[in-house]
Amino acid sequence: MSSVASVHSLWTAAAGAPGKIPGPHIEYAQLSPTLIVLGAAVLGIMIEAFVPRRSRYYSQLLLSLVALAAAFAAVIGLAAAGFGSSKAHVAAMGAVAVDGPALFLQGTILLVSLIAVFTFAERRLDPAAHGRHVDSFAAQPAAVPGGEAEQAAVKAGFTTTEVFPILLFAVGGMLIFPAANDLLTLFVALEVFSLPLYILCALARRQRLLSQESALKYFLLGAFSSAFLLFGVALLYGYAGTVTYSGIAEVVSDGAKQIDPALAGTMSNDALLLIGGALVLMGLLFKVGAVPFHMWTPDVYQGAPTPVTGFMAAATKVAAFGALLRVLYVVLPGLRWDWRPVMWGVAIITMLGGAIVAITQTDIKRLLAYSSIAHAGFILAGVIATSKDGVSSVLFYLGAYSFVTLGAFAVVTLVRDAGGEATQLSKWAGLGRRSPLVAAVFAVFLLAFAGIPLTSGFAGKFAVFKAAAQSGAGWLVVVGVISSAIAAFFYIRVIVLMFFNEPKAEGPTVAVPSPLTSTAIAIGVTATLVLGLAPQYFLDLAGHAGVFVR
């Protein structure tokens, strides 16, 4: 009863003195990368409403590229001004952190998204329909797959240009997610980038039903994971009386100094802390794709349009691991002895599960999906290190992995037969003889996934395993090396299939891409080799960006 009275008195006091309610103080310049992207997304919606259909494709493409490049320039400007180090602080009334890890991850997400836009815009891979270029997306997504309305839309040359603003909305949410400094901002950012991804997964031009099924699975499982996370937020609020990261961390380490009368019965209740923390981590591990929260990954990766799969596989992992790092290192460092053993178990079953199940896959997109699950386990080894080196190694690994992944999925879009993309592994037999350059480029990406020296994959794995070993997780590193050896088997198997098997007479052809996809693949190869041959500068960059503001 007293809690109701106290809340009522707060409302009446606020209503009685409206002039004294303080206005929010927002540092717009420091939030400019996110504001630029979200502003461009809104502008993209306006283009869909008012610009003639024939002009939308080029308008949306130009707007997306300019917005992402401008947002990346804003991140560079903030880092150069010292906001990644000496001026790091919490902005937007305590809701968003502007610090080294946030800027590094935002820069990575923006670069990945910029390259992803090139693959989204590709219109030369499929044969022209009725004299018009077509892309990877359904001509009219609202139409029944294969129905009259869809056939009429294809004949009329419709293109789904709204994928560009949807992509920008997803990027805007991803930029906030690793920088969120309170649990409500974290949840809102999660929904802002998840909902556009659910839509994008359902828009494949070929295999429409499989695409829609994958989107439905992603949506339903994503809704469950969001519910777990939100329930965890409620329990942590009941425990600490606040949703800010620093406030919860203070109560975890020192106990409640000032008891809120409305929460006096629950504050500092360890059961709420442990259950709430576990539920929040479950929601984040779902987005990361860690076992046992990984079941959506292979189905969604296989069913979604391949440009969307590449974007999701790269950018979502960067954003989700950034948020996971901040929650574990800023909110729950006082619970380290509780969450580390659990994360050990998750990392081990994720590395082994992803690597072993990948061996059985016969579809290249599903194989890369289980590969991404194994890589989530490798990255978790760096998270478990709980040190500055652990943070910087994870940042470097995320940057290196995202470019390899985007490049690999861009290559997958090139190998085609009469039904569209030829994703069955058996169809890739002899690809090295039919198209040596494409097969060689894909082999580079596979070797990087396997962690072969002189590629970015080796530098990333070495960094996370070294950080884990130095923190006392030696056995975890042993499991990681064994998992890497298992994973190397199926990567090498694909290379052998491409170069040492005879090509089939009815095998697929390699489409000649436009400069857009060629640029995306070239950037992926360049980043893979540069980060493998000369990683030190980028490791130092990640090291300087490895300190969270508290």
Secondary structure in CASP SS format (residue, H / E / C, confidence):
PFRMAT SS
TARGET T0000
AUTHOR 0000-0000-0000
METHOD secondary structure of the structure
MODEL  1
M C 1.00
S H 1.00
S H 1.00
V H 1.00
A H 1.00
S H 1.00
V H 1.00
H H 1.00
S H 1.00
L H 1.00
W H 1.00
T H 1.00
A H 1.00
A H 1.00
A H 1.00
G H 1.00
A C 1.00
P H 1.00
G H 1.00
K H 1.00
I C 1.00
P C 1.00
G C 1.00
P C 1.00
H C 1.00
I C 1.00
E C 1.00
Y C 1.00
A C 1.00
Q C 1.00
L C 1.00
S H 1.00
P H 1.00
T H 1.00
L H 1.00
I H 1.00
V H 1.00
L H 1.00
G H 1.00
A H 1.00
A H 1.00
V H 1.00
L H 1.00
G H 1.00
I H 1.00
M H 1.00
I H 1.00
E H 1.00
A H 1.00
F H 1.00
V C 1.00
P C 1.00
R H 1.00
R H 1.00
S H 1.00
R H 1.00
Y H 1.00
Y H 1.00
S H 1.00
Q H 1.00
L H 1.00
L H 1.00
L H 1.00
S H 1.00
L H 1.00
V H 1.00
A H 1.00
L H 1.00
A H 1.00
A H 1.00
A H 1.00
F H 1.00
A H 1.00
A H 1.00
V H 1.00
I H 1.00
G H 1.00
L H 1.00
A H 1.00
A H 1.00
A C 1.00
G C 1.00
F C 1.00
G C 1.00
S C 1.00
S C 1.00
K C 1.00
A C 1.00
H E 1.00
V E 1.00
A E 1.00
A C 1.00
M C 1.00
G C 1.00
A C 1.00
V E 1.00
A E 1.00
V E 1.00
D C 1.00
G H 1.00
P H 1.00
A H 1.00
L H 1.00
F H 1.00
L H 1.00
Q H 1.00
G H 1.00
T H 1.00
I H 1.00
L H 1.00
L H 1.00
V H 1.00
S H 1.00
L H 1.00
I H 1.00
A H 1.00
V H 1.00
F H 1.00
T H 1.00
F H 1.00
A C 1.00
E C 1.00
R C 1.00
R C 1.00
L C 1.00
D C 1.00
P C 1.00
A C 1.00
A E 1.00
H C 1.00
G C 1.00
R E 1.00
H C 1.00
V C 1.00
D C 1.00
S C 1.00
F E 1.00
A C 1.00
A C 1.00
Q C 1.00
P C 1.00
A C 1.00
A C 1.00
V C 1.00
P C 1.00
G C 1.00
G C 1.00
E H 1.00
A H 1.00
E H 1.00
Q H 1.00
A H 1.00
A H 1.00
V H 1.00
K H 1.00
A H 1.00
G C 1.00
F C 1.00
T C 1.00
T C 1.00
T C 1.00
E C 1.00
V H 1.00
F H 1.00
P H 1.00
I H 1.00
L H 1.00
L H 1.00
F H 1.00
A H 1.00
V H 1.00
G H 1.00
G H 1.00
M H 1.00
L H 1.00
I H 1.00
F H 1.00
P H 1.00
A H 1.00
A E 1.00
N C 1.00
D E 1.00
L H 1.00
L H 1.00
T H 1.00
L H 1.00
F H 1.00
V H 1.00
A H 1.00
L H 1.00
E H 1.00
V H 1.00
F H 1.00
S H 1.00
L H 1.00
P H 1.00
L H 1.00
Y H 1.00
I H 1.00
L H 1.00
C H 1.00
A C 1.00
L C 1.00
A E 1.00
R C 1.00
R C 1.00
Q C 1.00
R H 1.00
L H 1.00
L H 1.00
S H 1.00
Q H 1.00
E H 1.00
S H 1.00
A H 1.00
L H 1.00
K H 1.00
Y H 1.00
F H 1.00
L H 1.00
L H 1.00
G H 1.00
A H 1.00
F H 1.00
S H 1.00
S H 1.00
A H 1.00
F H 1.00
L H 1.00
L H 1.00
F H 1.00
G H 1.00
V H 1.00
A H 1.00
L H 1.00
L H 1.00
Y H 1.00
G H 1.00
Y H 1.00
A H 1.00
G C 1.00
T C 1.00
V C 1.00
T E 1.00
Y H 1.00
S H 1.00
G H 1.00
I H 1.00
A H 1.00
E H 1.00
V H 1.00
V H 1.00
S H 1.00
D H 1.00
G C 1.00
A C 1.00
K C 1.00
Q C 1.00
I C 1.00
D C 1.00
P H 1.00
A H 1.00
L H 1.00
A C 1.00
G C 1.00
T C 1.00
M C 1.00
S C 1.00
N C 1.00
D H 1.00
A H 1.00
L H 1.00
L H 1.00
L H 1.00
I H 1.00
G H 1.00
G H 1.00
A H 1.00
L H 1.00
V H 1.00
L H 1.00
M H 1.00
G H 1.00
L H 1.00
L H 1.00
F H 1.00
K H 1.00
V H 1.00
G C 1.00
A C 1.00
V C 1.00
P C 1.00
F C 1.00
H C 1.00
M C 1.00
W H 1.00
T H 1.00
P H 1.00
D H 1.00
V H 1.00
Y H 1.00
Q H 1.00
G H 1.00
A C 1.00
P C 1.00
T H 1.00
P H 1.00
V H 1.00
T H 1.00
G H 1.00
F H 1.00
M H 1.00
A H 1.00
A H 1.00
A H 1.00
T H 1.00
K H 1.00
V H 1.00
A H 1.00
A H 1.00
F H 1.00
G H 1.00
A H 1.00
L H 1.00
L H 1.00
R H 1.00
V H 1.00
L H 1.00
Y H 1.00
V H 1.00
V H 1.00
L C 1.00
P H 1.00
G H 1.00
L H 1.00
R H 1.00
W H 1.00
D H 1.00
W H 1.00
R H 1.00
P H 1.00
V H 1.00
M H 1.00
W H 1.00
G H 1.00
V H 1.00
A H 1.00
I H 1.00
I H 1.00
T H 1.00
M H 1.00
L H 1.00
G H 1.00
G H 1.00
A H 1.00
I H 1.00
V H 1.00
A H 1.00
I C 1.00
T C 1.00
Q C 1.00
T C 1.00
D E 1.00
I H 1.00
K H 1.00
R H 1.00
L H 1.00
L H 1.00
A H 1.00
Y H 1.00
S H 1.00
S H 1.00
I H 1.00
A H 1.00
H H 1.00
A H 1.00
G H 1.00
F H 1.00
I H 1.00
L H 1.00
A H 1.00
G H 1.00
V H 1.00
I H 1.00
A C 1.00
T C 1.00
S C 1.00
K H 1.00
D H 1.00
G H 1.00
V H 1.00
S H 1.00
S H 1.00
V H 1.00
L H 1.00
F H 1.00
Y H 1.00
L H 1.00
G H 1.00
A H 1.00
Y H 1.00
S H 1.00
F H 1.00
V H 1.00
T H 1.00
L H 1.00
G H 1.00
A H 1.00
F H 1.00
A H 1.00
V H 1.00
V H 1.00
T C 1.00
L C 1.00
V E 1.00
R E 1.00
D E 1.00
A C 1.00
G C 1.00
G E 1.00
E E 1.00
A C 1.00
T C 1.00
Q E 1.00
L H 1.00
S H 1.00
K H 1.00
W H 1.00
A C 1.00
G C 1.00
L H 1.00
G H 1.00
R H 1.00
R H 1.00
S C 1.00
P H 1.00
L H 1.00
V H 1.00
A H 1.00
A H 1.00
V H 1.00
F H 1.00
A H 1.00
V H 1.00
F H 1.00
L H 1.00
L H 1.00
A H 1.00
F H 1.00
A H 1.00
G C 1.00
I C 1.00
P C 1.00
L C 1.00
T C 1.00
S H 1.00
G H 1.00
F H 1.00
A H 1.00
G H 1.00
K H 1.00
F H 1.00
A H 1.00
V H 1.00
F H 1.00
K H 1.00
A H 1.00
A H 1.00
A H 1.00
Q H 1.00
S C 1.00
G C 1.00
A C 1.00
G H 1.00
W H 1.00
L H 1.00
V H 1.00
V H 1.00
V H 1.00
G H 1.00
V H 1.00
I H 1.00
S H 1.00
S H 1.00
A H 1.00
I H 1.00
A H 1.00
A H 1.00
F H 1.00
F H 1.00
Y H 1.00
I H 1.00
R H 1.00
V H 1.00
I H 1.00
V H 1.00
L H 1.00
M H 1.00
F H 1.00
F H 1.00
N C 1.00
E C 1.00
P C 1.00
K C 1.00
A C 1.00
E C 1.00
G C 1.00
P C 1.00
T E 1.00
V E 1.00
A C 1.00
V C 1.00
P C 1.00
S C 1.00
P H 1.00
L H 1.00
T H 1.00
S H 1.00
T H 1.00
A H 1.00
I H 1.00
A H 1.00
I H 1.00
G H 1.00
V H 1.00
T H 1.00
A H 1.00
T H 1.00
L H 1.00
V H 1.00
L H 1.00
G H 1.00
L H 1.00
A C 1.00
P C 1.00
Q H 1.00
Y H 1.00
F H 1.00
L H 1.00
D H 1.00
L H 1.00
A H 1.00
G H 1.00
H H 1.00
A C 1.00
G C 1.00
V C 1.00
F C 1.00
V C 1.00
R C 1.00
END
